[in-house]
Amino acid sequence: MNTQSILKNLNIETLNAMQLAAVEASKTSQNMLLLSPTGSGKTLAFLLSSLPGIKADEGIQLLILVPTRELVLQIESVMRAMKLNLKISTAYGGHAFKVEQNNLIDPPAILIGTPGRVDDHLKRRTFDPATITKIVFDEFDKSLEFGFTNEMEYILRKLKNLSHKFLVSATAAIQIPSFVALPNLKTIDFQSVEKPNFEFKELTVLADEKLSGLVMILSRMKKGENALVFVNHRDAADRIGVFLNEFNVAYALFHGGLKQEQREFELIKFRNGSANVLVATDIAGRGIDIPDLSTVIHYQLPTTKEVFTHRNGRTARMKGEGTVVMIRTGDENILDYTDENVKSLQLSEIKAIYPPEWTTFYIGKGKKDKINKMDIVGFMMQFDFMKKEDLGLIEVKDYFAYAAVKSQHAKKLAAQCVKAKIKNKTVKVEIVKKRY
């Protein structure tokens, strides 16, 4: 494994202190616990620590367990960007089991999955667990919280040849079950080494002014900035969405009431910049792949200080700066959550909100149709009005893909795509209009 080439592929100049400590500890420790805040680079830390010794064509050697489908896809995306020359497969609910089963016929070197789905594969004997020597539990505390204890215990019982266990958590407030069995555990604690650089603000309003207050805050965002709006309940997220529609705000929704494919689509819009605002419950606090945020807004204050910390961790990532805004009514006390200096905002007029810079296009073919990112780039770039900087994030799924295009060219491009062909295949290419 060439660490320098991996960093180059990821456009990273150097590892941070936490990542360096994890990699160094992995050289002598078989059982590790990494404690580090959300957004500190834990994914790269455990990957670089776990990949040495993994070889092609020797069965599954590394199993990575995570609590959510979104985190599975996030880690897979990072690993593919690393260009490892190793087969990587995923296992998670919400899509056809048969597709995963077929992918496992020729075993990957690395399997990334949720505990429930991996448990299912083991019970159906779709792969041989005897070759697995390393396991990573990312967001381990979340997997416990989501009720995967029995599945994780079963999985560990089936892995007879484990030599390395790596647990990752954003909080030390966890009790590690005895079945995990971690003799000579090496703990790497970076929870409070680097304090995030937050600017805290508050807006105090009457209960019936909260929605207007939220839109006022969003209207103060500069061009290109984005925001994650946290709520405690999914009905509040839906209610905010209806209100944002009245102001033509390009937003995405993310909560447990949406089907997984719906949630994935909403995240794609936010990742690629065709939605500037993500309205979400606390399942977005950790373990999903979203871009660096300008602002976190607590539309509803969280139930605990720990949740407050995880929400805020979505901004000011990797030593960056971020703004945290709390919208509260008079009977709510923000001192329960922070003792930092908090700037008070006043309810004022709503200004025009910047439209998104990007528009999402749907492409009706994907990986299983032998269509890749470069094929889509080549198709889009054939039009003389399209420049390299006019094409944004491209995400290719099994049977379809999404591509972000500068909004100023979207309608013109759509008109050129009525009878699109990619690799001599007729493909539907159109602006995404759907909202689930």
N, C-alpha and C positions, 0 to 999 in steps of 0.2 A: 504494500500500500504506500503510495507516494503522497504524503500529506500536502506538500507544496502544490502539486498539480491539482489536488482536490480543492484547495483554497482558491487557486486560480480559476478553476471552473465555476466556483461559487462567487467569484468577484470579491473575495475577502483577502485583505492584505496580511492580517496576522490574527492569531487566536487571542482571546482575552484571558485574564488571569484565572478565571474559573475553569475555562476549557483546558488550559495548560495544566492546571492542578489535577483535573480528572484524567487526562491522558497519562500524566506521569504516575498517578496512583494505580492506574490499570496495569502497569508493567509489573507490579509486585503484589497486587491484591486481587483475590478471586471474587470477593463479595464486597460490593460498594453501594453506598447510599449517597446520592447527590442532592443537596438542598440548595436551591437557588431560585430567585424570583422569576415570575413570568416575564418573558422577553429578554432574558439574559443570555440566551444561546445554548440552552441545555441540549437541544436536539443534536447539534454538531458535537457537543461534548461527549454524549454517550455513543454516538456513531463512531467517532474517531477512536474511542476507547475500546469498542467492541469489534471493529472490523479486522484488526490484525489476526492473521491466521485463517481467515475465511477464504475458501478456495472454490473455484468453479467445478461443477461435475462431481461433487462429493456429498450430494444430498443437502437437505436443510441443516445448516449449522448454527444459524442465528435466528432466534424468535424474538420479535418485538411485540409486546402486548400493550395496548392503549385502550382507554375507555370509550372512545367515540370513533365513528366512521370518518368524521372530518379530520381527526388527528392521524388516522391511518393514511389518508390521502395526502396530508401535509408532509408526513415523513417520507412517503413514497416519492413525492415531488422533489424533496431535498436530495434523496439518494439518487434519483435519476439525473439530477443536475450535477452530481458529483462525478458521473461517468466512470463507474467502477468496473465495468466489464464483468458484472456478476448478475445472474438472473434474480429478479426481485418479484415476489408475488404478494398479493393482499387477500385478506379474508375478513369480511364484515357483512352485516345484515343489510337488507334493503335492496339487494339485487340477486340475480339467479345463482343458486348454490352450484348448479351444474357448470357454470363458467369457471368458477374457482376450482372445482374438481378437475376439469380438463387442464387447467393451468398447472395443477400439481402432478399430473401424470409424468411430466418431465420436471423433476423436483428443482425448485429454485435454491439458491444458496441462502437466501434471506426471506423470511416470511414475516409480514407485518399484519397484525390482526387484532380484533376485539376479543376479549376472553370468551364471550358467548359463542362466537362463530368458530374460533379455534377449538373450543370444547366440542362443538358439533362435528367438526372435521375429524377429530381424534376418535370420537365414538363411531363414526362411519368408516374409519380407517382409510382415509383418502391419502394419507402420507405416512411415512415411517418416522416416528419420533426418535428412533435410536441414534440418528446422526446429529441431533441437536446437542451442542455442547455449551452454548451461551444463550442467556435469556435477559432481556431488558424489560422492566416494568416502567413505562413512562406514565407520568401522572398517576402514580401508584395509589395515592390517597383518593383520587377521584374514582378509580376502579373499585375501591372498597366502598366508597360513598354510594356508588351506583348499584351496589349489590352483587358484584361479581366474585365475592369471596369463594363460593363453592366451585365455580368454574376454574378459578385460578388454582385452587387446591388440587382439583382433578388434573389439570394440565401438568402441574409440577410432579404429581405422582407418576404420570406417564413418561416423564423425561428422565430416564434412568442414567443418562451419561452426562449430566450437566456438570460443568467445571467452573462456570462463571455466572454470577447473578449480579445484575446492576439495577438498582431501584432509583427512580427519579421522582422528586416531589418539589413543589413550590412552597411547602409548609412542613415544619417539624412536628406539627400537631397530629401525628399519626401513631397508631399502635400497630406494629408489624406483627401479623399473626405468626404463631409458632411454626405452622406448616411451611413457611418460607425458608426456615432453617438457614441462618446467616452466621456461621462461625467466623470469628476474626473479622468482623465487619469493619470496613474502612468508611468513615463518614467524612464527606467533603462538604463543609457548611459555608456557603456564600450568601446566606440570607440577608445579612445586614452589612456586608462589606462595602457595597456601593449604593448610596442612597439616591433614588431617582430624583430628577430635577423637575418637580411639579410646580406649576403656578395654580393655586387654589382660588376659586371664585364661588360666590353664592348669590342666588337670586331668591329673595323672599317674596312670596305672592299669596294671594287668596287661592283657595282650592279651585275655583272656577277660572282662574287666570293661568293655570299651569301650562295648558296647551299653547296659549298665546306667548307665554314666557319662553317656552321651548323654541318656537319659531323665531322669536326675536333674537335669541342666542345664535341660532343657526344662520340668521341673516347677517350676523356680524362676522361670519367666517370669510376669510380671504379666498380669492380664486385659487383653486387647487387644494384647499384644505378639506379635511373630512372629519366626521364625528361618529362616535359610537354612543348611542343613547340607551342607557340601562333602565329596565323596569323590573318589577318583582313578579308580575303576572302576565301571562300571554294575552289576556283580554285588553290589558293596558297597551300592549304593543300594537294590537289590531286597531284600537281606538286612535292611537297616535297616527297610524298609517292613514286612516280615513281623513284625519285633520290635515296631514301633510299633503294629501292629494289636492286639497282646496287651494294650496299655495304652489302647486306644480313642483314640489320638491322631489327630486329623484332619490328615492330611498329604497332600502332593502329591509326585509323582515327576517328575524331568526329566533324561533322559539320551538319548544317541544311539541306544539300542536301541529306543526307542519310535517309532512312526510319527508323522508331523508332526501329524496331527489329534489324536493322543493327547497329544502334548506341549502342544499349544495348549489342550486341555481342562484339563490339569493346571495350567497357568499361570493360566487363568481362575479356578479354585478358589482359588488363592493370592492372586491380585489382589483378588478380591472378599471375601476374609476368611472363606470357608467352609472353608479349610484354614489352620492357623496355622503349619505347618511345611512347608518345601520341601526335599526331599532331592535333591541334584543333583550331576552331574559338572561339570567346569570349563566346559562350554558355557554354563552359567548365569553365568559370571564377568563376561561383557560381552554387550551387544547384545540383551538381552531386556527386555521391559516388565514389571517387577515393582514393587510398592510400596516405599516407604521401609521399611527393615528396622531392627528393634530390635537384632538379634543375628546375627552371622555365626559359625558353628561349623565349625572345621576338624576333622572326624571323622578324616580322614586328612590329614596335613601335605602340602602341595603339593610338586611336584618342583623348582620354582625359586622364587626370591624374587620374580620378576616376577609369577608366577601368584598368589603370596601377596598381593601388592599389589592385583591385579585382583579377587581374591575379596573382600578387605576393602572395596574400593570400592563394594560393594553396600549398605553401611551408612555412616552419617555423611555422607550425601549433602547437597550444597548447604549446607555449613557446619554441618550437624547433628552430633549426637553418636551414637555407636554402640558396641556391645560386641563384641569379637572374642575368641572362646574357642577355645583349642587343646587338643584331647584327644590326649595322647601317651603312648607307653610309655617306659619308662626309658631305652632306647637311642636315643631321638630327641632332638635338640638344637634347641630353639627359637631359640637365639642365632644360628642360621644364617639366620633370617628377620627378626628384629627385635631392636633394642637398647633398646627401650622398657622402662619398668618394667612387670613382669608380676605380677599378683596370683595366688597359688596357691590353688586350690580343693581341698577334701577330698571324697572320695567319701562320701556320706551317704544317708539314706533318701530314697526317691522319694515326693514329695507328689502330691496330686491335681492333674491337669493341667486347666486351664480348657478347656471345650468352646468351639468357635468361636461367635462372635456371630451369624454369618450362615449361611444355607442356600441352596444354588444351585437355582434352578428352570430347567427346560428349557421353551422355547416353540417349538413345531414349525413356525413360519413366520419368514421373514426379509425381507431387503431386496428380493429378487426377487419376493416376494409382496406388496410394497408395505406392509410392516409396519415401522414405525420405533420409536425409543425412546419417543416421546410416546404412541404407540398402546398400548405395553406399560404405561407409567405410568398411563394412563387406565383400562386394564383392572384393574390391581392396586388402584387407589385407589377403585374402585367399592364395595368392601367396607368397612362402617363400622368394623371393627376395625383397618383399615390406616391408618396415618398416614404423612406424607411421610418422616419419619425411619426408618420401617420398611422402606423400599425403598432398596437400595444400588446397587452398580454394575450397569449393564445393558450387555451387549455384543450387538449385532445383526450376525449373519453373513448370507450370501447366502440360505440356506434355513432357518435356525433362529436362535434367540437364547437367551441365558442372562441371568437376573436374580437378584440376591442379595436375599433377604428375611430380616428378623430371625428367628432360629431360634425364638423364642417364639411366632411366628404361623405357622410353616411348615406344620404339620399341619392347622391350621384352614383356611388358604388352599388347601392341596392338596385338601381335601374340597369346596371351593367350585368347583374347576376341572375337575370330571369332564367336564362338557359345555361347555367354554369356547368363547366366540365373541369374536373380535377383528375389527372392521370387517366384521361379518356373515359372517365365515369361521370355520368350525369348526376349532379349533386345539387340539392336545395341549399341555396345561400341567401339568407334574408335577415333583416333587422328583427331582433327579438322584441316581440310586443307583449308576450304573455305575462300575466301576473296570476299566480296560482290562487 
